[in-house]
Amino acid sequence: MRPGALRRRLDHGDVGRMSNGNYMMTGLHGLDEPLLGNRDYDGGHSEGKTLECIWVEGQRKEHLHWAALLFTNLIEQWAQWIANIVLGSASFIARILRLPSNTQSGSNLKLLEPALNPLQEARLRSLQQRLGIPYDGSRLEHQEALKQLWKLAYPDRELPSLKSGLWKDMGWQGPDPSTDFRGGGFISLENLIFFAKKYPQSFQRLLHKQDGNRSELEYPFAVAGINISFMLVQMLDLQSGKPSSRAGRRFLELLAEDEMAFDDLYCVTFRMMDAQWLVKRASYMEFNEILKSTRTRLEHELSLESVSRVKDLPAYSLLKR
């Protein structure tokens, strides 16, 4: 390309970001010193040379000058291109790092539905069928179950009628226990009966509040049991087709080992709740707070790698037969 044409392109800002006219130079007067540091073309060495030689040297200097400018501009463009790549990669990596991760803590995190073996599917289906049964005070089998609970709780006391103020001794809110089952369903009564049968010593100690320094305003035993049943159903995500919460997925592993894993876990949770109650010296109005802290503690124990059965939970050692 001829120098004049190159200068016209530079004047229109065609190369890089150079402003118009910044490098518009003519002949020898545009260079005090070559950009490459070659001092052979210093003005002091031009004496005795013909005009043709001077013109050739001037053209050579000018060519060197424009070549240096083009080289510098090319380097600048390459640097900008590399910077764009680096910044773009960093932005891409940052977006990846901001993606939600399955390693986040918290009980409400949903994961993909687990693949269940036939045994797990059968046991989960059976448990969910139990969850779907509401307590019905008009059904004979439900009435008999309530009477059985009384006999297990107070083997030496006479069985009261189904509506009696004596039921308050067990921790029902009124003379008719059937009104307290709305949140827990029939399974919450089954949980209490299971607790009384399998771990009678712990059941009795909790019922009669025999451990620790108790508050003057204690939690009502039976109603607390219904709340624990309800809390476990929520925590384990058992109302979904297949539990997808962390605790729910871990529970499915326990269910594969023990068909009564839910009932055993209920007993552990009840005992754990009472331990939290005593540690925090809680009273009646703090029950919900204690239940939340119990849930947090239980979720932590379920997450332990060493736990493959309910009996492996650290809090299981609190239960006494």
Disulfide bonds with the S-S distance in Angstrom:
none
